[in-house]
């Protein structure tokens, strides 16, 4: 029976359902990752970009991977290097070597900002651009390694402007106390806002190691300065102006770090922004420590006094910390087999529930975990920092559609254009369309915030014509290869139960095939059943024998088939044959065929010898011998003329005399023949007679 399913997006909670999922897929370390589209996150082992430290990943709004990078190579979602995607200037041994930022106002362009490592002669800050509409939707690096700034540290962080559209990218300049904040807008990258903080980074190049991290709300910025400094710098950030202020410095490690130990390295804020977590590698006796600080006082001494040691582990070396979509903090440790997790990062002290090695990623000999975790636009982890968005409710085939906003706070007014000539200023309207199809819905949100701007959101929505689009169930007599599917609909994504993502598929056997079509969260699924059809059976029996004068009847044993076709061309249920050979019949029933064949061999027949023959060239009765192919074990024939001269001899029952001797025609008259043979049953016969040759 035909079955179809319609899957729809029901917005029970607008913040939950319309949450941005660009940070849902991570790749890092030795080709491993985490998929936060599952809870708990699913371990991934199919990556192709190895990195000692930084990486960056980006997914679409639904959490589907778009691409990722280790700072050198850009891998598409098939895990292939993108065209022109090799040779980016981020170093795999750079703490924050890459971050991916969507181009504001564009749904397919992405900036990849890269930064070099301390071990390079002169690390640089660059950008490249990916066009996700290129290479068949798998992406192409269309701009590469555009230099922005030289002499930089391994530190880079990104946060949204308060207008929730543009993005700040912040770096630190080497041998100065200056931070550079670049604003990416729809028109490109602006000149930097430069802030002096009073803490100069210089000395050995290793001092530039350590992360730079925004709080998810974008109001705080933390920098870890490793090796000689072994210090944490905490700053305020104005995401309207890009100005960094109120710098304070504290030193988490009571034991001075020893040579080859970095000191402080990774940093992450709790989701509510009240707590700061720092990872450090301090000494031989205390190689890896995870600290927690209460930063609400904005006083260095008070912050240091709030220090809590959450975990100390050996012999691992502490790596990066990163907030995740599940609002937990994930912790990487060098050459570990697993990722550790802070389950309740908003809780002070041991109640934050640190779990060592919670998610297994691979065996120890593969070194799955390195120092780094992906760097993200940190606003992804704060729902109030995301741009306004909207979704629809109901079935994909509903003409009446209710629209829901991602959040209702901070709105002065809205203006809807439903794409069919109708408009509304209702905050969350319900609109009825007159016909199925695609509609370009435009929403303008006039905001009450620091930007004084408004958000414009464009979404193409799909009113599906029907949930049944694969046609009727079908059946076949044999394993069937046939094409099923639909014509390409621009703007719709396809997924078959086989994993294929095209609009049509060729079947490989019997079973159920379903196709799911999705557009902006609206999913329609239909199933077609391809089943085997009962095949007829036909049997002609065992092979048999025949004699020319004893014909055989061949029968299909049934007259209920729709049609018959014998190898002789006959179309009846039975046929009469009088010659040896192989015969076959094909029957048809309910459009299904069946075929059988039978071999008819010469039988144990009586030997028949004619009394005359006429070798006169008219192709009638031209030779003399045993009529038909009689089955014998032994055979011999001799022919003599009237003087007793032997003129023909043969041991082949099928061989005939043509009326010649030594190539010359013999005269008309009577000729004596003698024949000896042993039949199939083993009986021996001797016969003789005369034959009249007449021309």
C-alpha angles and dihedrals in degrees: 000000000000115000131188133181130199115204117194141183112248112188103213091157116020094202092050100043098038095044113134111254100189090120096049098105121056131188121183145130118027098354097300133122151165129248112210092187082089129058114250092027116261118242113238125205101170101088123127103197117084119197135172091208134352129034136160133213135184133193132185124257090277094053096256112145115253103175144315139203142201090208092265105055131031113217121198123218090275086059091244122132109261119242106275086005099123125090104034112163099242112111122227087225094055118108096224099015099158145012127184118219125182114236105251113252094011125099098199109033122088132183118218109202113198134188131192130234135259089250092064120093090240117000113211138201113230142160135219129186129226122202108205093193090064127088093030094306095310094102139247131220099238097172123033139190101349105178115236104164138354130209095042135152127244089262127109134152136173133207136164123261113246088258086070089227109074125056134224118216113194128196135166126239117231120246092012138081090237130123120196118212114194119192117214111206133167088272094053139260116342127214111277128267103227120209126186113212104179096243110106120203113210142119121072114016089239087073088075091066118107137075134280113212137181124210109246091250090055098232097106134051126192127192127191113211108195138200113011094018099039088181140134118223116202120193143172118241127203105209091195098056102019091233119148116209147156095047115190129177131208135172116227098186115083090183111064110243118250131228113294091022115109100207112208114017119149131044137184136170123225113252091256091050095235098107133051123204120203128188119206142178106210118162147333091274095042106029101160128029133170113205132192124203132187104225099179093104095062087215121119096215093047092047092051090048090056091060116139123185104224098178142355118191136175145238091007125096118227118247137173130337121211134180112228137206089262088061092246125121118238122208127204123203125193115266092353123149094221147030120250122217140209099214100190106025095169090065120093118234128349090343087079083081106223112201116197116221095353100160118045114217106171148323122300094248091061094055092217096176120057129171097286143075126186120286113227140183090268094216089076088080096056115066094202090058094060122097117257114274138170139213138191133240134216135034122331089242095053114116090198108071129185116207122210128192122229089237137354102211123104095023124134097179142325138222122205128197109188096198095246098082094273125115139187141187094200110124095232108009135186114222130188119215122204099219142015119265143090120309128190104223116197124195127187115195113196103207138208102215144104094284101063086213135113133232121236115200123188121191130173108219126195126219100195118220096218143344090230109073107133094072130233124334112267140201137202139195094225136030100293133219108190135146117249131172141072138289115270114276111200111237096023125111120215131211126177125196086249090062093251114141103200126102095247134039136190113231119237100191146336122311143077120316120192130187123199118200117197134185122171094335095316109119129187121184130189130181130209121194117218106193135177116258117220109261123217120242124220131182130185093189130237123334113276143189134242144200122207093240094039105059121196127230113223114201137183089212091230136070094190098090119109093234144355132210121184125196086246090061094251119136104200129106090248136029135191117229129184101177132075116250144096116295128189137185131199118202127193126209125166088350091301121118133215127182135195134174137200133200116225111198132187108278137215090278133165113267113245122196120186120229097224143016136190114216093183100129098258091114091240120114090343099155140042128223144086111336112238129354104295115189110243137161094214134012138179131168131180128185123200133190123230091274091057094253114150105237102165136025132172139168091192114090090205094055116099135199114243097197098261137111121202089349096307129106115252119222126263116275146085122316128191120233130190124192134188123183143158114218127218091271092057098253116142121223134188121193137167139179145134133274126203115226111206126179 
